[in-house]
Amino acid sequence: MTPPLDTLLEGLDATHRRVGVLLAELPADAWARTVPATPAWTVADVVSHLASGDQAALASIQGRLDRDKAPPVMPLDDWTAAGVAAHAGEPPEGRVADWEAAADALRWHLATLDGDGWRARVPWVVGPTAVRTVAQLRLQEAWVHGHDLAEAVGAGFEVDPTSLAWMADIAAKVIPGSLSRRGRPHPGAVIKVRLGDQGEWLLAGALGERPAPDATPDLTIEAEPLAFVLRATGRTGGQPWRAEGDQALAADVAATLSSVS
């Protein structure tokens, strides 16, 4: 169930504040630590990655993104590596300042949008994407990498209800695209996802399809919301859900599920 649009900025602001508090409390020696969830990067690298991602999101929304130097033209791994490399050698305080400026600028611009602005489609990692979805992905990116940083330094990292609602929404809605982009579409199939108090979603088994509201699901997946988000973002493995119905479809959902973009 998609949350009300007017709460998206609330969640983005809450998550940015949570990340900011975490960064402000990091000891000096933490910045060089390897982040287990992204072992090629240090804590400092992840902060720079967050900054470059928010800068790119704002550039895309404002029509300034250089499409020849961004996905899908440029491979995603090369793009993210370039964003981190651009900040090589910067001290921690410079990286924090860059991220804070990028995060603030993104939120401030989003706050000026009307309904048409939120619905507009702009270039993003997997192709033209609604601005609302780009904002959801940036919220997810900030919270998940904040969680990664907290894990690296042995700190706690909670999630507020609004941010969790928006992350659960995107984690469920990527299922049709994940199946199709990874070569395992199930045309005509209907999937119901229930994520506790976050609600439920009725989804197609292939990109570009939309089941009727009263369609009978071929597969029903039930999971705890945060566990599903962490699985969709690649932070956990296995199948942290109960799946009833088409088990071949369930296996393909498990093999392809990814909300990272």
Secondary structure, DSSP 8 states (H G I E B T S, - for coil): ----GGGHHHHHHHHHHHHHHHHHT--GGGGGSEETTEEEEEHHHHHHHHHHHHHHHHHHHTT---GGGSTTTS-HHHHHHHHHHTTTT--HHHHHHHHHHHHHHHHHHHTT--HHHHH-EE--TTSSEEHHHHHHHHHHHHHHHHHHHHHHHT------HHHHHHHHHHHHHTHHHHHHHTT---TT-EEEEE-GGG-EEEEESSTT----TT---SEEEE--HHHHHHHHTTSS-S--SEEEE-HHHHHHHHHH-----
